[in-house]
Amino acid sequence: MEPTSPTALTDLVRRAQKGDEVAQRELIVSYQHRVAGFVYAMTGRSDYVEDLAQQVFIKMVRAIDRLQAPAQFESWLFRLARNTCIDQLRRQKLRRIFLPFGEEHENIPEPPGAVDSEELDALRHALEQLRPQDRALLALVQEGRSHAEIAETLGTSVAAVKARLHRAREHLREHYQPEHET
Amino acid sequence: MKPESDAWQALNRHAAAQLRGGFADRVLRAAHGPQPAAWRQLQTAGAAQLRPGFAERVIRAARAAADMPSLGSQFALSAATAALCVLAVVYFHQRNVAAADERNLAEWRQVVTVAEDFDAGLL
């Protein structure tokens, strides 16, 4: 599904930058599953996945001509995804403050076991306990982003990323309890 | 001694009965944290939420968004409209004030003329 080589990806990105809709579509199809997985890891809500993934790719289509290094497309795309999810989580938090009794259905977490296996339930539950920034960090690592790329995305040093990652992994382990034994 | 050891055994049995099946596996899983398979399941579950035709919907939405005037241009248009309205209000206000001044001045001139005629008549 994904472009087979970095050169093929760079070519595809260059065509997309020139407004070639076929190339833009190919990029979306290539990355939609990974972005959807990332969004799900960040929000823990299956009903947000399509909407947020769509927002991410619309931003991609509208801003791709400003991407200066086509070879860094992947890390750029996941930075867009991270920022979109964090914005959504912030908006949700603000809505909860200003409309505590409104749209209550938005705040209902998915019941464990509704759609998932035991491990997936446990992972979702553990991720929910982390700060969105830590969730993003872990999800970016799962996406194969290097420490250097993550440091660039977050505007921090590689050492700081390693330290935060270590803490995030510790927290995840603390909360990772298959079958919700807590 | 017998009853005491029986009691200990009973206690052990009771405690052991509290552990559900697969206890050791669960402990190991919790100790090692989520395995790559769990992350893969998470990604698969996320990807499964996208309805068919996702890419086409995104392209259509991006095209529609591109056709819409940008926030900046909407703001510029609003600002220009507001500035025009203010200019129009100021212009008409000035014109009304000038017309009123003109009218008042003409009336005063008339009053002065009448007063002068009256003075001349009296004299």
Chai-1 contact restraints between the chains, C-beta under 6 A:
chainA,res_idxA,chainB,res_idxB,connection_type,confidence,min_distance_angstrom,max_distance_angstrom,comment,restraint_id
A,E21,B,I59,contact,1.0,0.0,6.0,A-B,restraint_1
A,R25,B,A55,contact,1.0,0.0,6.0,A-B,restraint_2
A,R25,B,I59,contact,1.0,0.0,6.0,A-B,restraint_3
A,I28,B,A55,contact,1.0,0.0,6.0,A-B,restraint_4
A,I28,B,V58,contact,1.0,0.0,6.0,A-B,restraint_5
A,V29,B,A55,contact,1.0,0.0,6.0,A-B,restraint_6
A,Q32,B,L50,contact,1.0,0.0,6.0,A-B,restraint_7
A,Q32,B,F54,contact,1.0,0.0,6.0,A-B,restraint_8
A,H33,B,A47,contact,1.0,0.0,6.0,A-B,restraint_9
A,A36,B,G46,contact,1.0,0.0,6.0,A-B,restraint_10
A,A36,B,A47,contact,1.0,0.0,6.0,A-B,restraint_11
A,A36,B,L50,contact,1.0,0.0,6.0,A-B,restraint_12
A,G37,B,Q43,contact,1.0,0.0,6.0,A-B,restraint_13
A,G37,B,G46,contact,1.0,0.0,6.0,A-B,restraint_14
A,G37,B,A47,contact,1.0,0.0,6.0,A-B,restraint_15
A,Y40,B,G46,contact,1.0,0.0,6.0,A-B,restraint_16
A,A41,B,L42,contact,1.0,0.0,6.0,A-B,restraint_17
A,S46,B,Q49,contact,1.0,0.0,6.0,A-B,restraint_18
A,V49,B,G46,contact,1.0,0.0,6.0,A-B,restraint_19
A,V49,B,Q49,contact,1.0,0.0,6.0,A-B,restraint_20
A,E50,B,Q49,contact,1.0,0.0,6.0,A-B,restraint_21
A,E50,B,L50,contact,1.0,0.0,6.0,A-B,restraint_22
A,Q54,B,V58,contact,1.0,0.0,6.0,A-B,restraint_23
A,F57,B,V58,contact,1.0,0.0,6.0,A-B,restraint_24
A,I58,B,A61,contact,1.0,0.0,6.0,A-B,restraint_25
A,I58,B,A62,contact,1.0,0.0,6.0,A-B,restraint_26
A,V61,B,A62,contact,1.0,0.0,6.0,A-B,restraint_27
A,E119,B,A38,contact,1.0,0.0,6.0,A-B,restraint_28
A,L120,B,Q41,contact,1.0,0.0,6.0,A-B,restraint_29
A,L120,B,L42,contact,1.0,0.0,6.0,A-B,restraint_30
A,L123,B,P34,contact,1.0,0.0,6.0,A-B,restraint_31
A,L123,B,A38,contact,1.0,0.0,6.0,A-B,restraint_32
A,L123,B,L42,contact,1.0,0.0,6.0,A-B,restraint_33
A,Q142,B,W39,contact,1.0,0.0,6.0,A-B,restraint_34
A,L172,B,G33,contact,1.0,0.0,6.0,A-B,restraint_35
A,R173,B,G33,contact,1.0,0.0,6.0,A-B,restraint_36
A,Y176,B,A30,contact,1.0,0.0,6.0,A-B,restraint_37
A,Y176,B,G33,contact,1.0,0.0,6.0,A-B,restraint_38
A,Y176,B,P34,contact,1.0,0.0,6.0,A-B,restraint_39
A,Q177,B,A30,contact,1.0,0.0,6.0,A-B,restraint_40
A,P178,B,R26,contact,1.0,0.0,6.0,A-B,restraint_41
A,P178,B,R29,contact,1.0,0.0,6.0,A-B,restraint_42
